[in-house]
Amino acid sequence: MRSYASFDQGGKIKLLKKYSNIKWLTEHYINQKLSAEKCAKIANVEKTTILRWLKYFKIPRRKRNDYNYDKLIEYNNMNKIIISKEWLIENYINKKLSCNECAKIYGCSATHIRDMLIEYEIKLRECTEKAHELIKEKIKQGNFILQLIDKTGNNNYAKRADVREKIRQSKIGSKNPMWNPNITDEERKQSRNYDEYVQWRKQIFERDNYTCQYCGNKNGNGKRVKLAAHHKDGHHWCKEKRLDINNGVTLCWDCHAKFHKIYGTSKNTYSQFVEFMKNKI
């Protein structure tokens, strides 16, 4: 049997907390008939901790029927609670309680309430009156943002172009959680880790239609091609042309590696690229 307690030098159990005491558990769980969850809240621990100590002291756990519900709970052959149609009509339709509120009263999940409503062909409400009132109150307080449909018909707030741009702007430069204040701007440019370079690279790909200008490979038809934005005049030495669109060209990783294998990785020039393109496929 797994041990959940510590022991002293004499081999006797050493109880460290009040919930690890059989008297405390018996008083709260058995005599007061508190649930394991309520016992956990009193002891300021997780519910699983209480359950482990109940198992350790061989205290039998109560079943659902042992709780004092104010109604008779029946189960079907799938071991799901049977809820009468009349009860649902009275509470969900007449009293206009939500699925969550009905579930709390009946001691089951909101999903089960919803499943029973569908089974009895009771029409589901799109939104409760309480939810409407809550939304109105939030709008008054300025804490509720209405979803707007953009020109493309996209009503997903996170996918709208203007929202994505705001998110991007909030994470660039020193606002980024990965920002390293210990390196200089020149070191950052050498590592190509700055926003202007990312935008330049994107412009190169869009201009070349995301196609390798040497072999013509591009994504599509089940084929995935990795691309690189190559500087005709080298990035490390030609600083004035680092962000010049005319100084960039799209190459796939294989062709990019092939170029640098022939001409090396330093002091690359435009004339080298012209010579390289003469042998293009």
N, C-alpha and C positions, 0 to 999 in steps of 0.2 A: 504494500500500500504506500502511496506517495505521502511524504511528510510535509505538512504545512507549518510546522512549529520548530523552534530552536530548542536545544536541550542543554542542561547544565552538565558539569563534570560527573555528577552521580548518575547521569542517564535519565533524569526526571525532566518532564516537559516544562519549559520555561515560557509562560504566557507573557507576551509583550504588550498586547493591546486589549482593550475591553471587549472588542468583538471576537477575540480568540478565547473567550471565557464561555464555557457551556452554560453557566447560570445566566449570563447576559443574553445569550442567544435564545435560551428557553423562555426567559421573561418576555422578550420583545417579539420573537418569531412564533412561539407556541401560545403563551398566555394572552398577550395583547393582539395576537393574530395580525401582526404587521407583515407586509410583503418584504421579500428580500431587498427590493429596490428601496423601500422606506427605511429599512434597517441600515442600508448602505449610506443613505443620506444623513442619518443620525450619527453614524460612526465616521462620516466624511471619507468613505472609501468607495471603490468600485463594487458594483453588484456581484461580480464574479468572485470577489474576495469573500463576501458573505456566504456565497454558495459553496466555496471550497471548505470553509470552516464548518458548515452544516454537514457536509459530506464527511469531514474528518471526525466529528463527534457522533456520526451516524444518526443525525436528527432527520427523520423522514420529511421530505418536501411535500408541501400541500399541492393538491390538484386544483384546477380551476373551480370545480364544483364545491370545494371546501370554503371558498370565499362567500360571504353573505350577500349575494346578489338579491335584488328585490324582485326577481323573476325566475322562472324555470328555464335553464339553458338546455337546448336540445342540440344534438349533433347529427349530421348526416353520415353516409357511409364513407365520405372523404374526410371525416373528422373536422368538418367546418360547422360553425354555429349556424343554426337555422333561425332566421328572423322572419317573422310573419309579415305579410304584405300590408295588413291593417296597421301594424306598428310603424312601418316605414311611411305610409300615407299620412298618418297622424303627425309624426315628427318631422319628416322631410318636406312634405307638401303643405300641411296645415300650419304647423309651427315654424316652418321655413328654417329648420336647423341645417347646418352644413353636414357633409359626410364625416368630417372630423368630430363634430359635436355629437353626432349620432353614435360614432364609434366609441367615444369616451363613456357615454351612457351605457352602451351594451357590452363594453369590455372586449372589443375586437378592433381590427384595423379599419381605417377609412377605405382601403382598397376593397375589403370584404363587403362593406356597406354599398359601395359603388357596384360591385359585381351582383349583389342581390337586387339592386334597383334595375339593373339591365335585365336580369333574369325575370323579374316581374313586369318588365316592359314599362317601368315608370320613367317618364321623361326626366333626364338630368338637366339641372339648371346650369346655364353658362357661367353665371356669377351670382353669388348671394347678395341680398340687399346690404348686408353688413359690410361685404367687400366693397360695394359701390360707395358706401358712406366713408369707408376708410380711405379709398382712393381720392374722393373729393376733399377729405381733410388734408391728405398729403399734398394735393395740388395747391391748396390754399397756403400751406406751409412752405411750398416750393421744394419739397423733397421727392417729388414724383416727376419723372421724365416721360412724356408721351412719345411713343415710337412714331417716327415719321417715315413715310415711304419715299425713297429717292426717285429720280427720273427714270431709272432702269426698272422700277417696280420692286426693288428689293426692300423688304420690310424688316430684315435682320439688322438690328442696330449696330452690332459689332462688325458687320461686313460692309457697311456704307463707306464710300471712299473718303468722305470728310472726317468720319470718326476714326478710321484707320490712320489717317494722316495726323490727327491729334494724338493718337496713341504713340505713333512713331516719334513725333516731336517731343513727347514727354519722356522718351527713353534715350535720347541721343546726347552725346557729349558728357558733361559732368553730371547729368541727370540719370545716366545709366548706372545701375547697381554694380556693374563690372568696371566702372571707371577707375583708372589707376592714376592718382595725383602725383606719383613719384617719378613719372617719365615726362620728358619734354615733348613739345609739339613736333619737333623734328624727328624724334625717335618714333613718335606715333605715326608720322607720315611714312617713315622708312618701313614700318610694319604694315602699312596700308590699312590702319585701323582707325579711320575717321569717316565721317558721314559723307563728305564731298566725294571721296573715292567710291563709296558704295553707289552713289547716284550716278557718277561717271560710268561705272561698270554696267549699271542697268541701262543707261542710254546707248552704250555700245551694243549690247545684246538686242535691244529693240530695233536699232537701226539696221542691224544685220539679220533681223528676223530669227534670232536665236539659232543661227546656222553657221557651222564652221566654214570659213572662207577659203580653206585649203582643200578639204576633202568633201565638203557639202553635206556632212552628217548633221542631222537634227533630231529632236525628239518626235516620236510618233510611230504608229504601226507596231506597238508593243516594244519599241526600242527606246532606251533611255541613254541620252548622251550628256556627259558632263562637259561644261564649257568654261573657258578661261578668257578674260579680257587681256590681250597682249599689247604691251607698249612697243611701238615700232622703234622709237628712240627710247632707250632704257629708262625705267622709272627712277633708278637710284642716282643717275648722273644728269639727266635732262629735266631739271626741276620745273622749268617754265612750261614744259609740255605735259606735265603729269596729268592734268585734268583737261587736256585738249582732246576733243572727240576725234579730230582728224588724225591724232597720234595713236588711236586705239583700233584694234581689230579683234573679231571673235574667232577663236580657234578652239577645237575640242581638245581635251586633255592629252590625247595621243599625239596630235599634230603639234601641240604646244611643247610637249616633251621632246618631240623629234627636232623641232627648231633649236631648242637649247642644247640638245645633244651635239648638234653640228656646230653651232656658233658660241656655245658656252652661256653662262648666266650673268656675265658682267660686260659693260660697255657695248651692249647691243645697239645697232644703228638701223636707220631706215633702209639703207642700201643693202644690208644683210637680209632684211625682210623681202625686198624686191627680188633679190637673187633666189631666196627660198621659194617664192611664189612662182618662179619660172618653171619649177619642177612639179607644180601642182598637178594633182590627179585630174 
